[in-house]
Amino acid sequence: ECSFCGCASIFGQKLRRRPLGTLDEELYYLKHSRGIEGVWIVDDTFTIDAKHAIGVAKLLKKHKLIWGCQSRVDTLQEPLIAEMKIAGCVQIDFGVESGSQRILNDVIYKKTTIDQVKKTFQLTKKYRIRTLANFMIGLPSETRSDLAATKKLIRQIKPDITVFSIATPLPGTKLYEMVGVDISPED
């Protein structure tokens, strides 16, 4: 639903989960044939289904792999964070995007709150899992006040790593429609 995300236009609205048996076989192969020591799960919906995420985490622990993943702040609860830590999770990357609730609600359509961000970062730190916070700047209608709110939030949540990206309206996204970009070649 986020205005900047092109995933739905590329992959559709359906979430697919890899079967745990297949993942187990692949992790075994990667560990024993390729000698990998760690995995980064590139899936911003990884923690939406806590039961599946715990199943994956247990497989990573079984194969003695360290790992990190992506997550949304509104899908990560304490029991899942605790299981992830026990299973060897060392880092979680979050798309925080902005410290301005107005930007999150009216421009990005993120469906998350500043309070959720604060609580999730507090919990993640409680379990000593490194945090990465992604932010976007240059969004339509963003003001100095919005940027100040983002700076304030960063000071409050104290991420281990902070990444800033310039908002880019990708074709097929709501953000693209919002800014009215026309990149068609001249006639």
N, C-alpha and C positions, 0 to 999 in steps of 0.2 A: 504493500500500500504506500510506501514512502515515495514521495514525489520525484526523488532523484534515482530510484532503483530501476534498472532495466531488466531484472530477473524475470518478472512476470511476462513481459513482452517476448522474452527469449525462450523461457522454459515453461510458461504457463503458471497457473495458480496451484497446481497439485504438488504436494510434498511427497517425495519418494524416499524410502529408507532402504539402505543396503541390508540384505539378510545377514544376521550375525554369523551364521555358519560360513558364508563366503568371506566375510571380513576376517574371521579366524584363520582360514586357509591363507589368505593374502598376507596377513601379518606374520604368520609362521614362515612363509616363503621369504618375505622381506627381511625378517630377522636372521634366518638361518642361511639363506642363499646370498643375500646382499649385505648382510652385516649392519643393517640400520640400527640406530640406538634410540631414535625418537621420531615422532610423527606430529605434524601440525594439521588439525582438522579444519579444512577451509569450507565452512558451511555455517552461514549466519543463522540458520534454523536448527542447528545441532541440539540445542537444549529445549526446544519446544516440546519434544516428547521425552520427558524425564526417564521413563522406563527404558526406552531405547538408548538414551545417552548413558545410562548406568550400565547397560549391557555392553556397549562399546568400551566404556571405561574399564570394565572388568576384563575384557579381552586384552586391552593394552597392558593392564597390570599382569595378566597371565603371561604375556610375552616379555615382561620386564622392560617396557618401553616408557621413556619419559614423553610427555606430550603437552600440547597446547591446543586451544580451539578458539573459535569465535562464538559469541553469544549475544543475545539481546538482554538488556537489563530487566525486562519485564518477564523473562522466562526462566530466570535462575533463582531458585529458592535454596535455603540453607541445607536441607537434606541432600540435594543434588550436589551442591558445592562440597559438602563434606565427603561424599562418595568419590567425587572427582579428585580431591586431594589425596585420599587414601589410595586411589588408583594411579597416582603418579603425575597428575596434572600440574604443570609448572607455570602456565600462563593462560590467561583468558583475555581475548581482544573484544572490546565493546565498541559499537557504533553509537557514541553519545550524541554526536553531531553538533549540538549547541547547548549553551547554558541558559538560553532564553526559552521559556515555556511558550511564548508567542510564536517563535520561529518553529519550534517542534510541532505545535498544533496547527498553525495557519499556513505555513510554508512547506514544511517537510511532510506533515501528516504522519509523524512517527508513532503516535499512540503510546508514547512513554511520558513519564513525568520526571521532573527534577528530583523529586523525593525518591522515586524508584532508582535513579542513578546513584544517589547518595547511599541508599540502603544496600544496594548491590555491591558497590565498591567497599563499603564498610565490612560486609560479610566476606568478600573475597580476601580482603586484607586480614581478617580474623583467622582465615585458614592459610595465610601466608602463601597465597598464589599471586604471582606477578600479574599486574594489570596493564593493559594498553587501552588508551582512550582515543578513538578517532573523532575528529571534529572537522566541520566544513565551514569555510568562510566565503563571503561573497554571494550569499543567497539573496534572492530578490527581496527587497524591502528591509534588509538587515540594516540596523542603525548602530551608532556608537554605543548606545545603551545595551543593545543585544550583545555586542562584542564584549562589553564590560561584564555582562552577566556570565558569559562564557569564561572569561578570565577568572571571575570569582568562583565559579564552579570548579575549575581546574585546581585552584588553591584549596578548595574544600575537600575534593575527592582524592587529591594527591596521587594521580596515576604514576606508575613506574615509568611508563613510556607514553608520550603524548604525540599524536600525529595530526598535522593540519593538512587539509586538502582544499583546493579551490573548487567551489561548486561548479560542476560541469553539466550543462543540460544535454543529456544524451537523447538522440532521436528515439521516439517511442515512449518517453517518460512524461509524467505530468509536469515536471520541472521544465522540460523542453517546450511544452505547450504554454506554460506560464510566462516564459520570457519571450515567446514569439520569434524564436530563432529561425532565420531563413538562410540556409547554406547551399541553396540550389545554384548550380552554375548559371552564369549569365547567358542569355540567348544570343 
